[in-house]
C-alpha cells in the first residue's frame, strides 16, 4: 500500500482513520486485504469472528475474481478458528510503502486494534 497522505511525515504510524479510506464495507464492517504474499484480511476493532469471516469472504468475492479465500483455503469452516484479535502498527518503509507489525500488546503506542485472518 502506498503512503496515503503526503502530509504525514515518514516516521508517522497510520491510525484507524488513515486506514479507513482504503477499506470497503461488507457485513457492516470496514475490511481490506493487506499484502499480496501474506493474504492477510483486516477489519478495524475486535469483531465477532463469524461476522469478520463473513465480511472477509464477501470482500474476496466482490473484489477478486479468483475468490481468493475459498480458492486458496478450501471450505471456510476451518478458517473460523484462524480469525484472530490483536493489535498492529503500520509504518512506512524506505520505499514509502507501508509495513505492518501484528500481534502487539494492548497499549503499545500507535497500535490499532484489529481482527484479522492470515491465509498465506
Backbone as numpy.savetxt, mean C-alpha at the origin, in Angstrom:
# Nx Ny Nz CAx CAy CAz Cx Cy Cz
7.16 4.86 -7.39 6.31 6.03 -7.39 7.21 7.25 -7.39
6.95 8.17 -8.25 7.77 9.38 -8.29 7.31 10.35 -7.21
8.17 11.26 -6.90 7.91 12.24 -5.85 6.60 12.97 -6.15
5.63 12.95 -5.21 4.33 13.55 -5.49 4.30 15.07 -5.48
5.28 15.68 -4.93 5.26 17.14 -4.85 6.68 17.68 -4.86
6.94 18.60 -5.76 8.27 19.21 -5.78 8.45 20.15 -4.61
7.37 20.47 -3.89 7.47 21.36 -2.74 8.05 20.65 -1.52
8.03 19.33 -1.50 8.57 18.61 -0.35 10.08 18.51 -0.44
10.80 18.82 0.63 12.25 18.63 0.60 12.57 17.14 0.47
13.72 16.79 -0.10 14.03 15.39 -0.36 14.19 14.52 0.88
14.27 15.10 2.06 14.38 14.29 3.28 13.03 14.11 3.97
11.97 14.65 3.41 10.66 14.61 4.03 9.98 13.27 3.78
9.40 12.70 4.82 8.62 11.48 4.67 7.21 11.83 4.20
6.63 10.95 3.40 5.25 11.13 2.98 4.32 10.95 4.16
3.21 11.65 4.13 2.16 11.47 5.13 0.99 10.75 4.46
0.00 10.37 5.25 -1.21 9.75 4.69 -1.88 10.71 3.71
-1.83 12.00 4.00 -2.42 13.01 3.10 -1.69 13.03 1.76
-0.37 12.83 1.76 0.41 12.78 0.52 0.09 11.52 -0.28
-0.13 10.40 0.40 -0.41 9.14 -0.29 -1.81 9.11 -0.91
-2.78 9.71 -0.24 -4.18 9.60 -0.64 -4.46 9.91 -2.11
-3.86 10.96 -2.71 -4.15 11.24 -4.12 -3.67 10.14 -5.08
-2.79 9.27 -4.62 -2.26 8.20 -5.46 -3.07 6.91 -5.29
-4.15 6.99 -4.52 -4.95 5.81 -4.21 -6.31 5.92 -4.90
-6.94 4.76 -5.11 -8.31 4.74 -5.60 -9.17 4.05 -4.54
-10.45 4.35 -4.55 -11.34 3.82 -3.52 -12.07 2.59 -4.02
-11.98 1.53 -3.24 -12.73 0.30 -3.49 -13.25 -0.18 -2.14
-14.49 -0.62 -2.12 -15.13 -1.09 -0.87 -15.04 -0.03 0.23
-15.04 1.23 -0.17 -14.97 2.32 0.79 -13.60 2.60 1.37
-12.56 1.92 0.84 -11.20 2.11 1.37 -10.28 2.66 0.28
-9.38 3.59 0.65 -8.37 4.03 -0.32 -7.30 2.95 -0.45
-7.02 2.50 -1.67 -6.05 1.42 -1.87 -5.08 1.77 -2.99
-3.92 1.13 -2.95 -2.94 1.25 -4.01 -2.04 0.03 -4.01
-1.38 -0.18 -5.12 -0.35 -1.22 -5.24 0.99 -0.52 -5.11
1.85 -1.03 -4.25 3.16 -0.43 -4.03 4.22 -1.35 -4.61
4.99 -0.84 -5.56 6.11 -1.59 -6.12 5.67 -2.58 -7.16
6.49 -2.77 -8.16 6.19 -3.71 -9.23 6.67 -5.11 -8.89
7.78 -5.22 -8.19 8.34 -6.54 -7.88 7.70 -7.16 -6.65
7.43 -6.35 -5.63 6.94 -6.88 -4.37 5.45 -7.16 -4.38
4.72 -6.48 -5.23 3.26 -6.60 -5.24 2.69 -6.45 -3.84
2.92 -5.30 -3.26 2.36 -4.98 -1.96 1.14 -4.10 -2.18
0.04 -4.48 -1.57 -1.23 -3.77 -1.69 -1.49 -3.06 -0.37
-1.81 -1.77 -0.41 -1.92 -0.95 0.80 -3.28 -0.30 0.91
-3.72 -0.10 2.15 -4.81 0.80 2.47 -4.44 1.54 3.75
-4.93 2.76 3.86 -4.61 3.58 5.02 -5.35 3.09 6.26
-4.68 3.14 7.39 -5.28 2.76 8.66 -5.27 1.25 8.87
-5.71 0.84 10.03 -5.80 -0.58 10.36 -7.23 -1.02 10.10
-7.42 -1.69 8.96 -8.74 -2.08 8.50 -9.03 -3.54 8.82
-10.30 -3.89 8.83 -10.71 -5.28 9.02 -10.16 -6.07 7.83
-9.45 -7.20 8.07 -8.78 -7.92 6.99 -9.67 -8.33 5.82
-10.89 -8.80 6.07 -11.77 -9.20 4.95 -12.12 -8.02 4.06
-12.40 -6.90 4.68 -12.73 -5.70 3.90 -11.51 -5.22 3.11
-10.35 -5.23 3.73 -9.13 -4.82 3.04 -8.85 -5.74 1.86
-8.97 -7.05 2.06 -8.74 -7.99 0.96 -9.74 -7.77 -0.16
-10.99 -7.53 0.17 -12.00 -7.26 -0.86 -11.62 -6.01 -1.66
-11.12 -4.98 -0.97 -10.70 -3.75 -1.64 -9.48 -4.00 -2.53
-8.52 -4.79 -2.05 -7.33 -5.11 -2.85 -7.73 -5.88 -4.12
-8.63 -6.85 -3.95 -9.08 -7.64 -5.11 -9.84 -6.77 -6.10
-10.70 -5.90 -5.61 -11.45 -5.00 -6.49 -10.49 -4.09 -7.26
-9.48 -3.59 -6.56 -8.49 -2.72 -7.22 -7.71 -3.51 -8.28
-7.31 -4.72 -7.97 -6.58 -5.55 -8.93 -7.43 -5.82 -10.17
-8.69 -6.15 -9.98 -9.56 -6.46 -11.10 -9.89 -5.23 -11.93
-10.00 -4.07 -11.28 -10.33 -2.83 -12.00 -9.14 -2.23 -12.72
-7.94 -2.45 -12.20 -6.76 -1.76 -12.69 -5.86 -2.61 -13.57
-5.77 -3.89 -13.30 -4.80 -4.74 -13.99 -5.53 -5.83 -14.75
-5.33 -5.88 -16.06 -6.06 -6.84 -16.88 -5.70 -8.28 -16.55
-4.53 -8.50 -15.99 -4.11 -9.87 -15.65 -4.71 -10.32 -14.32
-5.50 -9.45 -13.65 -6.06 -9.78 -12.35 -4.94 -10.30 -11.44
-4.00 -9.46 -11.23 -2.72 -9.77 -10.59 -2.83 -10.63 -9.34
-3.70 -10.30 -8.43 -3.76 -11.06 -7.18 -4.20 -12.50 -7.40
-5.25 -12.72 -8.16 -5.74 -14.09 -8.33 -4.87 -14.88 -9.29
-4.25 -14.22 -10.25 -3.36 -14.92 -11.18 -2.11 -15.41 -10.47
-1.51 -14.58 -9.63 -0.27 -14.94 -8.96 -0.47 -15.80 -7.74
-1.63 -15.68 -7.11 -1.81 -16.32 -5.80 -2.84 -17.44 -5.79
-3.58 -17.64 -6.86 -4.59 -18.68 -6.88 -5.80 -18.27 -6.05
-6.50 -19.25 -5.48 -7.69 -18.94 -4.68 -7.37 -17.95 -3.56
-8.29 -17.04 -3.31 -8.00 -15.95 -2.38 -8.21 -16.31 -0.92
-8.79 -17.46 -0.61 -9.01 -17.83 0.78 -7.74 -17.81 1.61
-6.63 -18.25 1.04 -5.36 -18.25 1.76 -4.76 -16.88 1.94
-5.21 -15.92 1.15 -4.67 -14.57 1.25 -5.13 -13.84 2.51
-6.29 -14.20 3.03 -6.83 -13.48 4.17 -5.86 -13.48 5.35
-5.21 -14.59 5.60 -4.28 -14.65 6.74 -2.98 -13.88 6.46
-2.78 -13.45 5.23 -1.59 -12.68 4.87 -1.82 -11.16 4.98
-3.05 -10.75 5.24 -3.35 -9.32 5.40 -2.85 -8.89 6.77
-1.97 -7.90 6.80 -1.29 -7.48 8.03 -1.59 -6.03 8.39
-1.50 -5.75 9.68 -1.55 -4.38 10.18 -0.14 -3.99 10.60
0.20 -2.76 10.38 1.51 -2.28 10.80 1.67 -0.81 10.49
2.91 -0.41 10.42 3.26 0.99 10.20 4.37 1.05 9.16
4.41 2.12 8.40 5.46 2.29 7.39 5.86 3.75 7.28
7.09 3.95 6.84 7.59 5.28 6.51 7.96 5.26 5.03
7.56 6.29 4.32 7.86 6.44 2.89 8.78 7.63 2.73
9.98 7.41 2.21 10.96 8.48 2.01 11.52 8.40 0.60
11.99 9.52 0.06 12.57 9.50 -1.28 13.97 8.90 -1.26
14.30 8.21 -2.36 15.67 7.71 -2.49 16.48 8.69 -3.33
17.70 8.32 -3.68 18.59 9.24 -4.41 18.09 9.53 -5.83
17.14 8.74 -6.34 16.60 8.96 -7.69 15.26 9.67 -7.65
14.86 10.17 -6.46 13.59 10.86 -6.25 12.39 9.93 -6.44
12.61 8.63 -6.30 11.53 7.67 -6.22 11.31 7.38 -4.74
10.16 6.83 -4.42 9.85 6.59 -3.01 10.18 5.18 -2.61
10.75 5.05 -1.43 11.02 3.74 -0.85 10.22 3.64 0.45
9.90 2.42 0.85 9.09 2.23 2.06 9.79 1.27 3.01
9.65 1.56 4.29 10.10 0.65 5.34 8.84 0.26 6.11
8.51 -1.05 6.07 7.29 -1.56 6.69 7.59 -2.20 8.04
6.54 -2.46 8.78 6.58 -3.19 10.07 7.27 -2.40 11.17
7.10 -1.13 11.18 7.69 -0.31 12.23 6.80 -0.32 13.47
7.36 0.03 14.59 6.61 0.07 15.85 5.68 1.28 15.87
4.54 1.15 16.55 3.68 2.32 16.72 4.47 3.44 17.40
4.21 4.64 17.01 4.90 5.77 17.60 6.21 6.12 16.93
6.63 5.34 15.92 7.83 5.70 15.17 7.57 7.02 14.45
8.41 8.03 14.63 8.16 9.32 13.99 8.01 9.17 12.47
6.93 9.75 11.95 6.67 9.72 10.52 5.99 8.46 10.02
5.78 7.47 10.89 5.17 6.20 10.46 3.66 6.37 10.26
3.16 5.75 9.20 1.75 5.80 8.85 1.13 4.44 9.17
-0.01 4.40 9.88 -0.67 3.12 10.11 -1.29 2.62 8.80
-1.03 1.35 8.49 -1.51 0.76 7.24 -2.01 -0.66 7.47
-2.81 -1.11 6.51 -3.14 -2.51 6.36 -2.56 -2.90 5.01
-1.83 -4.01 4.95 -1.21 -4.38 3.67 -1.23 -5.88 3.44
-1.02 -6.21 2.17 -0.90 -7.59 1.72 0.28 -7.63 0.78
1.28 -8.44 1.09 2.44 -8.58 0.21 2.35 -9.95 -0.45
2.30 -9.96 -1.78 2.16 -11.22 -2.51 3.41 -11.57 -3.29
4.46 -10.75 -3.16 5.68 -10.99 -3.92 6.65 -11.88 -3.22
